[in-house]
Each structure stands twice: as structure tokens, then as C-alpha cells.
Amino acid sequence: PKEFNLFLPIHAFIHNKTMHKSRPKSRANKRRGTSLVENLMIIFLITFVLVMGYMMTALSRGDEYAREYAQGGGGNGQTKKVLKAKPAKQKAQKVEVESEDEVILNPQHLASTHKPHVKEDVMSLKNEYPRKDAPHCPPHPPSDYPHEYPILDILANWPPDMPDFRPEVVYNSLCYFDYSLEGDRAAALNYRKAEVPFLVRNIPDVDDTALRWSDPIYMKNLLGNSNYKVEESVNNHFMYWRNPAKGAKVKERDGKTWTQPTEMIKMKFDEWLEKAESYKGAKAESKHWYFRVSGCSPNAGGCPSPNTQELFDEIPIFKPQESLFMVKPKSQRGIHCRFGMTGVIAENHFDGSRNFIALLMGERRYILSKPKNCKNMALLPKEHPSGRHSEVDWSDPDLGTFPQFKKVTSTEVVMQAGDVLYLPTQWFHYIISLGTNYQCNTRSGKSDDFQRDIRDCGF
């Protein structure tokens, strides 16, 4: 057929041979016949056409292979492989984008390209965490995404009270998207609309911040000598709590009167950092401190003191302006940062709004569970000062008291500097600090996709 232009050389060669044979042969031609060189030429041309056809087929499917290969790698090995897979960029641009989504995917207030060497410098900060299984990450999330594993398998593979340990594999089934690829941004938006968790990497503004915040001197200058709120715990476990109603006496399961699990104290950043660095390798039973700093949104009232407005310049993806990272700008309530020291555990709980979470220094391990697990979480009731939190000690589950806990299914991910995680409304999360780390998050409205699951648990 005429459309297969690669066959034209063979066609011309055979045509000339046929025309040559149709002429009266000279005595020399009769003696010569078909030479060995001509036969080899025919074989070469046929082989060339077959090879080129195979290469074109491989290129047409290159993005699918590249994405599956990258998603299976985990850690920075994955992202580096995505960036090296040239066909991925061709296919990623074919993801359909609604016209109203153009502003979300290409916001004017966010940088679209990296400064020289920034992407590579941030990648050098990351470690590789091989996955147990390679996830499937098409432009729209599969119905069973993300794949879940038994919680007891996850905890046995990597015990929460062992932050310095590194397992051979992690039970990570989340998809990563490369913000520098337009098609990946479109796919990430599809996952956001489906209200499922995913991660984004290679975000120019976030990578800039991650490099700045890796410098302790920069951070000391940024936060100054102000006294910030710091949670202090007698061990490495931290659970949110609010003051009970005046005069109310809350009873625990064992009949004892409830007491607040942590103390709120004041501390300068450099004081906290000194403790965090000097307590590396500390036992789980020793004191731990959780540093807090916030920047209040114009949409919110009751701003904390000190109100660190500089966070909006430091983390522009969290400005209350429409983007992939800001679902409902008018519902944004500020930027809230939590700096953790090695071993700090934030107990399992769910939040009533959607979250975008940026890790800007160090590493944090997140164990995520779908809201359908609610009935097996042994949640403290909403009237309890720590309502919404699991009563189970995940570092040492008491299956005699909480036998239903073994039915919980989850996935996990190690967030690293430059990573941004989308956490949908009412998804459970259990967090372990794997070293000194800085994390900031923002909320922008909520969805009702999982309200039925949560309502069945009394919330």
C-alpha cells in the first residue's frame, strides 16, 4: 500500500530487477545471473522494514510502558525513570482537558518551569523505597484504586516504633504524577475529582522551598526569635485533644478519668531544632516535641500568634487561588505546619475536610485507610476530647481488646522533600516521622463522598 513508505525502496529494487530481466540478456548477463550481493541487499531491506515497524509500534505504546515502569520503582528511582522516559511526554499530552480546567492546570501565580539544577538537587535528597507491587496509574483512577493490604502485614513489615529501620519493600500503591508534564497534571486533576489520594512531584515552587528549608540558618532567619506552640509528650505518641466541657469528667475504657495526652508549651524554633537533632535515636518512651507554626488565611478568623504570613510566600501553591492544589479557595483556612523529630507518631484519625500536604524537609511515613474501614478502627466517640482518633495503639495492637482491628486494610507511602500528597475528606491517616522533618498543609473545603461510611460510625 502507498501509505507504507518504508516499502518503497524494496518496491523500486524489485521493479528494476523485473525490468532488467524482461530485456534481452547479453552474453555477460546470462553468465552473471543474480549475484550474492543483490540477495543480501534484499534480505537487508526486508529486515530494515521489519525493525522499523517494530520500533514505531513500541513508540506508540511508550507512554503506557513508561508510566507502569516508573510507578513500580518507588522513591526517587521512580521519578528519575519517568523523566528519562521520552515517550511519556508525547502520550501525556493526549489526556483530554476540559476548557474550564485550563486555569487549574496552568495557574498564572505558580512557576511552570524549574530554575537551573533545582530539580536535580531536590532529587538528590530523596531515597528509594521499592514497592511490594507496581500500581496501575491510567489517566482516570481504576475503581479499586488504591490497592489495599492487611494492616497487620504493613505493621509487621515495618513496626511504627522503628523509624530508623528500612524494610526491603513498602506497601505503597499510590500513584505519582510529574507536575512538569501537562498530561500528568491533567491526570492528577482527574484523581482529585475522584476524591482518591495521589502524590505530585517536580513542582518548581515546592522544590525551590525544599532547597531553602534544607538550610537550618535560613529557617532560623525565617522564623526568628518568636515563641511558637510546641506539643510535648512523655513518649513518641501524639494525639489531638480538645478541652472537655467545663465540669465534665471523661472516663476511659478502663474506668480511669481521662487526662490530656500532651502538654502545650512555648519554644523558639532553634531551641526545638536543637532538641530534635540531639534526641535522634531516642527511645520511644522518652520525651518528644512537635513544633507548630501557622499562617492565617484572610478567610479565617481567630489567627494564632505568631501569625507567620511569610508562609504564603514560601509555599505559593497554598495561596487561596485556583490551582490543582486549591479546590475551593474561599474555603481555605490558612497554612499549618508541623515539624517532627525522629520517632514522632501522630495517631490514626480522619479529618472533616480535604487536605493537600507538602513535605519540605526530611521524610514522613503515612499509612492511609479508606473511610470504609471506620467500623474496624475502634474510634473514640465524637464526644470524647480526642474523638475521631483510633483507640488502638498501632505500635502494639491489642487484638484481644480490639479484635476487629485485624480487618483493617491500608496502603502506605514515605513522603520526601518536594512531595505533595492529596488526602481526601475523611480518609484515615497515621503518621510516623522518620527523622527531623518539616510538613505543611492546607485545607480547602470538603466532599461528602464518604459521609455514609463515617455516619455509620456515629460521626
Salt bridges, closest charged atoms under 4 A:
GLU38 OE1 - LYS17 NZ 3.05
GLU38 OE2 - ARG32 NH1 3.62
GLU68 OE2 - HIS136 ND1 3.76
ASP101 OD2 - LYS193 NZ 2.74
GLU148 OE1 - LYS370 NZ 3.57
GLU148 OE1 - LYS372 NZ 3.07
ASP161 OD1 - HIS237 NE2 3.85
ASP184 OD1 - ARG67 NH2 2.82
GLU195 OE2 - ARG354 NH2 3.14
ASP207 OD2 - HIS114 NE2 2.70
ASP208 OD2 - LYS115 NZ 3.75
GLU231 OE2 - ARG292 NH1 3.89
GLU232 OE1 - LYS287 NZ 3.87
GLU252 OE1 - HIS384 NE2 3.30
GLU277 OE1 - LYS280 NZ 3.10
GLU314 OE1 - ARG212 NH2 3.04
GLU347 OE2 - HIS237 ND1 2.59
ASP351 OD1 - HIS349 NE2 3.65
ASP351 OD1 - ARG388 NH1 3.29
ASP351 OD2 - HIS429 NE2 3.22
ASP351 OD2 - ARG443 NH2 3.54
GLU363 OE1 - ARG166 NH2 3.46
GLU391 OE1 - ARG253 NH2 3.02
GLU412 OE1 - ARG365 NE 2.73
ASP419 OD1 - LYS126 NZ 3.01
ASP419 OD1 - ARG201 NE 2.59
